[in-house]
Amino acid sequence: MAEEKRGFFKGLLDKFTADTSATEAEEKAVNAEIAEPKEKTGFFDRLKQGLTKTHESIVGRIDSLLLGQKQIDADVLEELEEILITADIGVKTTVELIRTLEQRLKRNELKDGNALKAALKQEITNRLVQVESGLDIIAAKPFVILVIGVNGVGKTTTIGKLAAQYRLAGKKVLLAAGDTFRAAAAEQLEIWGERVGAEVVRHKEGADPSAVAFDACKAALARGCDVLLIDTAGRLHTKVNLMEEMKKIRRVIEREIPGAPHETLLVLDAATGQNAISQASLFKEAAQVTGLILTKLDGTAKGGIVVAVSHEFSLPVRYIGVGEGVEDLREFEPQEFVDAIF
């Protein structure tokens, strides 16, 4: 498997000299992300390193709070509540966590700081596990994934990384450049498609996104593709327009491929903290979101937003991004994530 992976990325690197109409900056950006993996530490170690600031904003402050505390009482929990809220775990989720810890305190389960941290860790893990569900891309053919999110969250790059991983798994992948309002998005997607060996369906700038989705569905069926990844515009214009545009795209997809889209993934930038909550609220209503991808977790102190957005909207986190490389986008494992924070 390791040799197969090296061979795949070597094949990608061999294509780096191919001509392309994209800008030099876009070329360099994609090349950097898709370059052959170097020897690295294990993913869990990289995850811990990426979540260092989140660890400090949660566990570091909790340790400071507990320093010198002989017993856990209501005052400690009140200060813990402030720590969790300011660490972007969110008001709704934090209030529920504190209420649960108060019940444990009444049952005399929180005898010291270690017991409190263990209980908090367990409660956070439970909330992530409750909504966890696997993404089964072999459940349909083509398996259609609609990818949504505002500009700047790393949506198009995430699609490219997913395509690379699915290609590595031997899947035939088709990409649809549905973000017709930003020419660079389509060009970037074409670079990814060329590098990973996935064809791209695109129209001219300003075209109707649903028309791109229509052609992509037709092409995916005709070419026997395993996975169809559809990019969408990231404009946060009026809520009504967003909802109508998303509804139209979904109608077209479902008409051409009954039951599709099989997954609607909302990409969120973890570094934006509470802004991710408002984005999730808007898009969940407009686009029937079924799963989340949290990017840019490396280096942010706002990693608690993963817990907040997943729990508040009862949505599973499908993938997390902890770096720029293709291999740094990984399937989300709740226990692993919480272990890395604590």
N, C-alpha and C positions, 0 to 999 in steps of 0.2 A: 504493500500500500504506500509505504514511504517512497519507493522508487517510482511508483505510478504518479504520485503527487509531484515529485521533482520533475518527472518527464513532462507532466502537464504544464507546469509553470515555465519549464525551459521552452516548451513550444510557444507559450505566450511571449516569452522574451525574444524568441526568434523573429517574431512579427513586428518588433519595435521599430524596425527600419522601414516599414511599409509607408507609402505615401498616404496622406490624409489631408482633407480640406479644413480640418479643425485648427484652431489657433495654437500657437506654440505653448502657451500657458496651460491650456486644457490638456494638451498632449503630455506635458511634464507631470501634471497633477495625477492623471490616470496611470501613467507609467510608474510613478512612485508608489501608488497604492497597490498595483498589481504585480510589482516586481517579485522575483523568486524569493521565498522566505529565507531569511538568514537563520543561523542557529540562535534560538532564543530560549529564555527560561520557559517553564511550563505555563499554560494558560492561567491556571489558578494564581500563580505567583504574579503574572502580569495583571491579573484582575485585582489582586490585593494592592499592587503598586498603583494602579490606576485609581483605586478607591481610597488612596491614602488620605486625601483631604476630606473625603466623606467620613472616613474613620475618625479623623481628628475632630470634625464638627459634631459627631454624635458620641462615640465611645470616649474620645479624649475629654470632652466636656463632662460626660457622665462620671468619669474617673475623678475629675477635679471636684465635682459636686459631692462625691462619696468620701473624699479624703477627710479622715477624722470623724466621720459619722459612725456613731456606735450602734445606731438602730435606724431602720427605715420607717418614716412616719409620713403623715399627710403633707407636711411642708416639703419633704424631699420629692414626693410625687408631683407637687405643684411646680417645683423648679425643673423637674424632669420634663414636664409638659412644655415648658417654655423652650427647653433645649430641642425637643423633637419638632416643634413648630418652626423654629428658626433654622432647623436643618432640612427644611422642605419636605418633611413627611406629611405635611398638610394638617389643617385644623380638624377636619372630619375624622381622619384616620387616627390622629393623635388623641383626640377626645375618647375615641373608642378604646385605644390602647391603655390609656390612663384609667378608665373605668374598670377594665379587666384587671389591671394591676391593683387597683383599690380593693377589688373583691379578693384577690390573692392575699393582700395585706391583712384583711379581716380574718382570713383563714389561717393567719400566722405562717404563711408560706414564704414571706420575704424577710428572712431573719437578718440578712446582711447584704452588703453591696454585690457580692458575687451572685447571690440568689436573685437579686433584682435584675442584674444584667442578663442572667440566664433566662429569666422569665420573659424579659423584653424581647430577647433574641427569638425565643420560641414563639411568642405571639406574632411577631413580624413575619416569621417564616410561615406560620399557619395561614396568615392572610394571603400570602403570595401563592401558597400551595392550593388554597381553596379554588382559585380561578385558573390554575395551571391546566393546560391540555396540549397534547402534541399536535404538530402541524404535519398532516399526512399528505404529502404531495402526490402519492400514487393512488389516492382515493378516486381520482378522475383523470381523464386524458382528453384534451389538455387540462391540466390543473391551472385555473386562472387566478392570478393574484393581482388585485388592484392596489396600487401603492399611492398613498395620499399624504399630505403634510404641507406646511407652509414653506416658502422659499428660505433657503439657508440652513435647513436642519440636516442636510446631507442625504436627501431623498434619492436623487439620481445616482449618486455614488453608492448608496446602499443597494439599489437595484442592480448595479453592476457587480457588486460583491456577491449578491445572492446568485446572480447568473453564473459567475465564476465557480461558486461552490456546487451548484446544480450540474454544471458541465463536468466538473471534476467527478461527480457521482455518476456520470455517464448519461445524463438526461439531455434530450434535445430541447433547447431553449429558444424562445422567440421573445424579442423585446418590442414594446410598442411605445413610441415617443409621443405620448398624449399631452405633454406639456408644450403646446403649440404657441404659447405666448412668450416663451423665452427660447430664442434660437439656440443659445449655448447649451440648453438642456438636451436638445435633440442631437447636437453635435457630440456632446460628451457621451451620450448613450451609444452613438454610433462607434465611438472609439472603444468603448467597453465591448460592444458586440464584436468588433473586429478582433480585439485581443483574445476574447474567450471563445470565439467560434460560434457566436449566436447571431442570427439574422435580426435586422431591425426594420420595423414598419414605421415610416414617418411621412408626414405631409408637409406642405410649405408652412412657413410661419404665419400664425393667425388663423389657421384652418380650424374647423370644428373638431374638438377632441373626440366627440362621439363617432365621427367619421373615421378617425384613426383606430378607435376601438373596434369598429365594424370590420375594417379591412384586416386588422390583426387577428380577430376571431376567425375570419374566413381563411386566412393564411395558416393559422395554427392547426385548423382542422385539415386543410388540404395537404399540409406538409407532415402531418403525423407528429406534431410536437408534444412533448411531455409536459412542459411548463410554459405558460404565457405570462410574462410580467408586464403590467401596464402602468406607465408613469402618468401622472396627472399634474395639472397646473397647481402651483402653490400660492396663488394669489388669495390674500384674505380680503376679498371685496365684500359686498353686502351679504348678509347671511342668506337672504332669499335667493340671490343669484347663485351662491355656492350650492345651496340645496338643489336648485333646479338643474344646475349643470351636472351634479353628481347623480341625480335621479335619471337624467337622460342617458348618461354613460352606462349606468347599471341596466337600464331598460334594453339598450342596444346589445350589451354583452349577454344578458339573459335570453334575449330573443334568438341570438345566434348559437349560444351554447347553454341549453337548459340547465339550471342549477348553478350557473356561474354568475358573478365571481365566487369562487369557492372560499376565498379569503380576502379580506380587505384590511390591509396593514397600514396603520397610522405611524409615521415616523416622527419622533419627537427628539429635540435636542435637550439632553439632560441638563446641560449647563444653563438653560433658561429658567430652571426652577419652576416657580408657580405659574409662569406663562404657559407651561406645558399643560397645566390643568385646564385653562381657558380654551386652549387649542383642542384638547381632547373633548371637551364639552361641546364645542361647535361642530367638530367633525363627526363625533359619534351620532349626533342627531341627523346630520346631513348625509352621511355616507355609510351608515350601518357598519361601523368599525367592528371587526372581529378579533383583532390582535394588535399588539404594540411592538414597535422597535425603538429602543432608546439608544441614541448615538452619543458620541463625545463624552462618555463616562470617565475617560482617562483625564485625570487632573482637575476634576470638578469637586467642589465641596457640597454640591447639590444632589448627590446620588440618592438621597432619600426620596426624591421625586419618583423614583421607580416604584416604591412602595405606595406612595400617595395616589398616583394616577391609576395603577393597577387595581388597588383596593376600592377607590372611590367610584370607579366606573365598571367594576367587576369584569375587567378585561385581562386576558393572559398576556404576559410579555413573551413574545416569540424569540426575539433576538436582542442582543446588546452589543454595542460597539465600544471597544476599549483601545483603539489605535487606528492607524491609517491603513494597515495592510489588509489584504483579503481575509487572511486567517484571523484577524482581530475582530471580525464580526462573528459572533458565536450564538448558538442556541442558548436560551436563558434557562439556567438551573437555579431555582429559588434557594435551595439549601446552600449551594456553592456561593451564591451572591451574598447571602446573609453572613456566611462564615467569613467571607473576605472583608466585610465591614467590621465584624466583631473580632 
